[in-house]
């Protein structure tokens, strides 16, 4: 078993890259989509099912796991991989975004953030050092720096102040992370929608030196056009020989647009959350299984999809179990959505390797534009 973390780009098509992240727990094929396992589970899925969709890596959440069941407890129980029965790589986010968006009263200082748990109101103090400690206790393979996710919209002065604080926290995260062979620490570029702030952030991160680099502070309400405008330049500011991770993104067309601009890694709750709310994500766009048009439809969601929902069940059945509130509805629709995302990533990887990305994207867009199949 190898004992170190490495990244190799094996093919390029324009700015898009195909590659491999190698870790002691296995290889991550890039571009990669990471299903979100917030509380040590991808909701409505077993780890075996998630792996069967093609996922090489999962994302866990520092904030949620530190509150329940607690990082020290997870460590006593053998670490997050054993705890949740996922022996492949895990990336953990730093907790910064959730502290800002979920916790009760919170107080931000140079030291870190004091906040009250959204679960029971208990008080906690999260700092770069504590975030690194929690992620070490969890045993995650890819650790994220502790940062402040800049709100949107933010005046430039506020965005600059927030970014500068995150860069100081990045340096403290790097120091606290220490030397951990086989584990990686990613820095997070901030700067909102301001190019010069993104450049300043990138320079600060490169001065510290990280194993990979993330683009943060997007998909927070700025809209796709503004996000892609930032992605026209932000990935190129980061080292070309390291993986680039766009945090919290996103919709299938967001992912395709970001891959074309040089991004290697993605995560989003969308496929699993949509599955639980009756929305199937397909090559032809979103299908709302709640709609009455599906009640007598014997056809699958997508006749070309290899997932269990499409291979063995009709739209009529999926409509029925959703309306009846049956658990299998969440299971089948989540499996379908995650299968679709991993199929999309595999298609992107193959297209980049073949030098055929433009044709792949044209077909992707044309199929989505057709919309769902006609009702019976």
C-alpha positions as CSV (number, residue, x, y, z in Angstrom):
1,X,0.0,0.0,0.0
2,X,1.4,3.4,-1.0
3,X,2.0,5.8,1.9
4,X,1.7,9.1,0.2
5,X,-0.7,11.4,-1.6
6,X,0.0,12.4,-5.2
7,X,-1.7,13.8,-8.3
8,X,-1.1,13.3,-11.9
9,X,-2.7,14.8,-15.0
10,X,-2.9,12.1,-17.7
11,X,-4.8,13.9,-20.5
12,X,-5.8,17.5,-21.4
13,X,-8.4,18.9,-23.8
14,X,-8.3,22.6,-23.8
15,X,-8.3,23.7,-20.1
16,X,-10.0,20.4,-19.0
17,X,-7.8,17.8,-17.3
18,X,-8.2,14.1,-16.8
19,X,-6.0,12.7,-14.0
20,X,-5.7,10.6,-10.9
21,X,-5.3,11.5,-7.2
22,X,-3.5,8.6,-5.5
23,X,-3.9,8.0,-1.7
24,X,-3.1,5.1,0.6
25,X,-6.9,4.2,0.5
26,X,-7.2,4.2,-3.2
27,X,-7.2,6.2,-6.4
28,X,-9.6,9.0,-7.2
29,X,-10.3,9.4,-10.9
30,X,-10.6,13.0,-11.9
31,X,-12.7,14.9,-12.8
32,X,-14.4,13.5,-9.7
33,X,-17.8,14.0,-8.0
34,X,-17.8,13.4,-4.3
35,X,-21.2,12.3,-2.8
36,X,-21.9,14.2,0.4
37,X,-22.1,12.0,3.5
38,X,-22.7,14.8,6.0
39,X,-23.2,12.8,9.2
40,X,-21.2,9.7,8.2
41,X,-23.9,8.5,5.8
42,X,-25.0,9.3,2.3
43,X,-28.7,9.6,3.1
44,X,-30.8,6.7,1.9
45,X,-27.8,4.8,0.5
46,X,-25.5,2.1,1.9
47,X,-21.8,2.5,1.3
48,X,-21.8,-0.5,-1.0
49,X,-24.5,1.2,-3.1
50,X,-22.6,4.5,-3.3
51,X,-19.5,2.6,-4.5
52,X,-21.6,0.7,-7.0
53,X,-22.6,4.1,-8.6
54,X,-18.9,4.6,-9.4
55,X,-17.9,6.9,-6.5
56,X,-14.2,6.9,-5.5
57,X,-14.4,9.2,-2.6
58,X,-17.0,10.6,-0.1
59,X,-17.3,13.9,1.7
60,X,-17.8,14.1,5.4
61,X,-18.7,17.1,7.5
62,X,-16.5,18.4,10.4
63,X,-19.2,20.6,11.9
64,X,-21.9,17.9,12.0
65,X,-19.6,15.1,13.2
66,X,-18.0,17.3,15.9
67,X,-21.4,17.9,17.4
68,X,-22.8,14.4,17.0
69,X,-21.4,11.8,17.7
70,X,-18.2,13.8,18.5
71,X,-14.8,13.5,16.9
72,X,-13.2,11.9,20.0
73,X,-15.9,9.2,20.0
74,X,-15.3,8.5,16.3
75,X,-11.6,8.1,16.9
76,X,-12.2,5.7,19.8
77,X,-14.4,3.7,17.5
78,X,-11.6,3.3,15.0
79,X,-12.0,6.4,12.8
80,X,-14.6,7.6,10.3
81,X,-13.8,5.0,7.6
82,X,-14.4,2.0,9.9
83,X,-17.3,3.8,11.7
84,X,-19.3,4.3,8.5
85,X,-18.0,1.2,6.6
86,X,-16.3,3.1,3.8
87,X,-12.7,2.1,3.3
88,X,-12.0,4.3,0.3
89,X,-10.8,8.0,0.5
90,X,-12.8,10.6,2.5
91,X,-12.5,14.3,2.3
92,X,-13.8,16.4,5.2
93,X,-14.7,20.0,5.0
94,X,-13.5,22.3,7.7
95,X,-16.8,23.2,9.3
96,X,-16.4,26.9,8.5
97,X,-19.4,27.1,6.1
98,X,-21.8,25.3,8.4
99,X,-20.8,27.5,11.4
100,X,-21.7,30.5,9.4
101,X,-25.0,29.1,7.9
102,X,-26.4,26.7,10.5
103,X,-25.3,27.6,14.0
104,X,-27.1,30.0,16.4
105,X,-25.5,33.0,17.8
106,X,-21.9,33.1,16.7
107,X,-19.0,35.4,17.4
108,X,-16.2,35.7,14.9
109,X,-12.7,36.7,16.1
110,X,-9.1,36.4,14.9
111,X,-8.9,33.3,17.0
112,X,-11.8,31.5,15.5
113,X,-15.6,31.2,15.9
114,X,-17.6,30.7,19.0
115,X,-21.1,29.4,18.3
116,X,-24.1,27.5,19.6
117,X,-25.0,24.1,18.3
118,X,-28.1,24.0,16.1
119,X,-28.9,20.6,17.7
120,X,-28.9,21.4,21.5
121,X,-27.7,25.0,21.9
122,X,-24.4,23.9,23.5
123,X,-21.5,26.3,23.1
124,X,-18.4,25.5,21.0
125,X,-15.2,27.2,19.8
126,X,-13.9,26.2,16.4
127,X,-10.4,27.5,15.4
128,X,-8.0,26.4,12.7
129,X,-6.2,24.3,15.2
130,X,-9.3,22.6,16.5
131,X,-10.6,22.0,13.0
132,X,-7.3,20.3,12.1
133,X,-7.5,18.2,15.3
134,X,-11.1,17.1,14.6
135,X,-10.3,16.1,11.0
136,X,-7.2,14.2,12.3
137,X,-9.4,12.4,14.8
138,X,-11.9,11.5,12.1
139,X,-9.0,10.1,10.0
140,X,-9.9,11.9,6.8
141,X,-7.6,11.5,3.8
142,X,-8.1,15.0,2.5
143,X,-8.4,17.7,5.1
144,X,-9.7,21.2,4.3
145,X,-8.3,24.4,5.8
146,X,-10.5,26.3,8.2
147,X,-11.9,29.4,6.5
148,X,-14.6,31.9,6.6
149,X,-17.0,31.5,3.6
150,X,-17.6,35.1,2.5
151,X,-21.2,36.0,2.3
152,X,-22.7,37.0,-1.1
153,X,-23.3,39.7,-2.0
154,X,-20.5,41.4,0.0
155,X,-19.0,44.9,-0.6
156,X,-15.4,44.6,-1.8
157,X,-14.0,45.9,1.5
158,X,-15.8,43.2,3.4
159,X,-14.8,40.5,0.9
160,X,-11.2,41.6,1.2
161,X,-11.3,41.5,5.0
162,X,-12.9,38.1,5.0
163,X,-10.4,36.7,2.5
164,X,-7.4,38.1,4.5
165,X,-8.7,36.4,7.7
166,X,-9.1,33.1,5.8
167,X,-5.5,33.4,4.5
168,X,-4.2,33.9,8.1
169,X,-6.3,30.9,9.2
170,X,-4.9,28.9,6.2
171,X,-1.4,29.5,7.5
172,X,-2.4,28.4,11.0
173,X,-4.2,25.3,9.5
174,X,-1.0,24.3,7.7
175,X,1.1,24.6,10.8
176,X,-1.4,22.7,12.9
177,X,-1.8,20.0,10.3
178,X,1.9,19.2,10.6
179,X,3.6,16.3,8.7
180,X,1.1,13.5,8.0
181,X,2.3,11.2,5.2
182,X,-0.6,9.8,3.2
183,X,-2.9,12.6,4.2
184,X,-3.4,15.8,2.3
185,X,-4.3,19.4,3.3
186,X,-6.1,21.7,0.8
187,X,-6.0,25.5,0.9
188,X,-9.1,27.4,-0.1
189,X,-9.1,30.4,-2.4
190,X,-11.5,33.1,-1.4
191,X,-12.2,36.6,-2.8
192,X,-15.9,36.5,-3.8
193,X,-16.4,37.8,-7.4
194,X,-13.4,40.1,-7.3
195,X,-10.5,39.0,-9.5
196,X,-7.8,40.9,-7.7
197,X,-8.8,39.4,-4.4
198,X,-8.8,35.9,-5.9
199,X,-5.3,36.6,-7.2
200,X,-4.1,37.9,-3.8
201,X,-5.7,34.8,-2.1
202,X,-4.0,32.4,-4.5
203,X,-0.6,34.0,-3.9
204,X,-1.0,33.7,-0.2
205,X,-1.9,30.1,-0.5
206,X,0.9,29.2,-2.8
207,X,3.4,31.0,-0.4
208,X,2.2,28.6,2.4
209,X,2.1,25.5,0.1
210,X,-0.7,22.9,0.1
211,X,-1.3,19.4,-1.4
212,X,-4.3,20.7,-3.3
213,X,-6.3,23.9,-3.8
214,X,-10.0,24.6,-3.5
215,X,-12.1,27.4,-5.0
216,X,-14.4,28.6,-2.2
217,X,-17.1,31.2,-1.9
218,X,-19.1,30.2,-5.0
219,X,-22.5,28.6,-5.4
220,X,-23.7,30.9,-2.5
221,X,-26.3,32.8,-4.5
222,X,-24.3,34.6,-7.1
223,X,-25.9,32.7,-10.0
224,X,-24.4,30.5,-12.7
225,X,-23.2,33.4,-15.0
226,X,-21.3,35.1,-12.2
227,X,-19.8,31.8,-11.0
228,X,-18.6,30.9,-14.5
229,X,-17.2,34.4,-14.9
230,X,-15.0,33.8,-11.8
231,X,-14.1,30.3,-13.1
232,X,-12.8,31.8,-16.3
233,X,-9.8,32.9,-14.3
234,X,-9.8,31.4,-10.8
235,X,-8.5,27.9,-11.6
236,X,-5.6,29.2,-13.6
237,X,-4.4,31.1,-10.6
238,X,-3.8,27.8,-8.8
239,X,-0.9,25.5,-9.3
240,X,-1.4,23.3,-12.4
241,X,0.3,20.3,-10.9
242,X,-2.1,20.1,-8.0
243,X,-5.8,19.1,-7.8
244,X,-8.4,21.9,-8.0
245,X,-11.6,21.5,-6.1
246,X,-14.7,23.6,-6.6
247,X,-16.6,23.4,-3.3
248,X,-20.3,22.9,-3.1
249,X,-20.9,22.7,-6.9
250,X,-23.3,21.6,-8.2
251,X,-25.8,21.2,-10.9
252,X,-24.8,19.0,-13.9
253,X,-24.3,22.0,-16.2
254,X,-22.3,23.8,-13.5
255,X,-20.0,20.8,-13.3
256,X,-19.6,20.6,-17.1
257,X,-18.8,24.3,-17.3
258,X,-16.3,24.0,-14.5
259,X,-14.5,21.0,-15.9
260,X,-14.1,22.9,-19.2
261,X,-12.4,25.6,-17.1
262,X,-9.9,23.3,-15.5
263,X,-11.6,22.1,-12.2
264,X,-10.9,18.5,-11.0
265,X,-13.2,17.8,-8.0
266,X,-16.7,18.6,-7.0
267,X,-19.2,17.9,-4.2
268,X,-22.9,18.8,-3.8
269,X,-25.9,17.6,-1.8
270,X,-28.1,18.1,-4.9
271,X,-28.3,14.5,-6.2
272,X,-29.2,13.1,-2.8
273,X,-31.4,15.9,-1.6
274,X,-33.3,15.9,-4.9
275,X,-33.8,12.2,-4.6
276,X,-35.5,12.6,-1.3
277,X,-37.8,15.3,-2.6
278,X,-39.0,13.4,-5.7
279,X,-36.7,14.9,-8.3
280,X,-34.8,12.7,-10.7
281,X,-31.8,14.2,-12.5
282,X,-31.5,12.8,-15.9
283,X,-29.7,13.3,-19.3
284,X,-32.8,15.2,-20.3
285,X,-32.9,17.4,-17.2
286,X,-34.9,17.2,-14.0
287,X,-38.0,14.9,-13.8
288,X,-40.5,15.7,-11.0
289,X,-41.8,12.3,-10.1
290,X,-44.6,13.9,-8.0
291,X,-46.4,15.0,-11.2
292,X,-49.6,13.2,-12.0
293,X,-48.4,12.5,-15.6
294,X,-46.3,9.7,-14.3
295,X,-49.0,7.8,-12.5
296,X,-49.8,5.4,-15.3
297,X,-46.4,5.5,-17.1
298,X,-44.9,2.1,-17.4
299,X,-41.6,3.4,-18.9
300,X,-38.4,3.9,-16.8
301,X,-37.0,7.3,-15.8
302,X,-34.3,6.9,-18.5
303,X,-34.2,3.8,-20.8
304,X,-30.5,4.3,-21.3
305,X,-29.6,4.4,-17.5
306,X,-28.1,1.3,-15.9
307,X,-29.2,2.1,-12.3
308,X,-31.6,-0.2,-10.4
309,X,-34.4,2.4,-10.5
310,X,-34.3,2.5,-14.3
311,X,-33.6,-1.2,-14.8
312,X,-36.3,-2.6,-12.6
313,X,-39.0,0.0,-11.8
314,X,-41.5,2.1,-13.8
315,X,-42.2,5.8,-13.5
316,X,-45.7,4.8,-12.2
317,X,-44.1,2.8,-9.4
318,X,-41.7,5.6,-8.5
319,X,-44.6,8.1,-8.5
320,X,-46.7,5.8,-6.2
321,X,-44.0,5.1,-3.6
322,X,-43.1,8.8,-3.4
323,X,-46.8,9.8,-2.9
324,X,-47.2,7.0,-0.4
325,X,-44.1,8.3,1.6
326,X,-42.3,4.9,1.3
327,X,-38.6,4.8,2.1
328,X,-37.8,3.0,-1.1
329,X,-38.6,6.2,-3.0
330,X,-35.7,8.0,-1.5
331,X,-33.5,5.0,-2.0
332,X,-34.2,4.5,-5.7
333,X,-34.2,8.1,-6.7
334,X,-31.0,8.9,-4.8
335,X,-29.3,5.8,-6.3
336,X,-30.5,7.0,-9.8
337,X,-29.2,10.6,-9.2
338,X,-25.8,9.5,-7.9
339,X,-25.5,7.0,-10.8
340,X,-26.3,9.8,-13.3
341,X,-23.7,12.0,-11.7
342,X,-21.0,9.4,-11.8
343,X,-21.9,8.4,-15.4
344,X,-21.5,12.1,-16.3
345,X,-18.1,12.2,-14.7
346,X,-17.0,9.1,-16.5
347,X,-18.2,10.5,-19.8
348,X,-16.2,13.7,-19.1
349,X,-13.1,11.7,-18.3
350,X,-13.4,9.6,-21.5
351,X,-14.1,12.7,-23.6
352,X,-11.0,14.5,-22.3
353,X,-8.9,11.5,-22.9
354,X,-10.2,11.2,-26.4
355,X,-9.8,14.9,-27.2
356,X,-13.5,15.0,-27.8
357,X,-14.8,17.2,-25.0
358,X,-16.4,19.8,-27.3
359,X,-18.5,17.1,-29.0
360,X,-19.4,15.6,-25.6
361,X,-20.5,19.0,-24.3
362,X,-22.5,19.7,-27.4
363,X,-24.4,16.4,-27.1
364,X,-24.9,17.0,-23.3
365,X,-26.5,20.4,-24.0
366,X,-28.6,19.2,-26.9
367,X,-30.0,16.3,-24.9
368,X,-30.9,18.5,-22.0
369,X,-32.5,21.0,-24.3
370,X,-34.9,18.3,-25.6
371,X,-36.5,18.0,-22.1
372,X,-38.2,15.0,-20.7
373,X,-39.9,12.4,-23.0
374,X,-43.5,13.2,-24.0
375,X,-46.2,12.0,-21.6
376,X,-48.1,8.8,-22.7
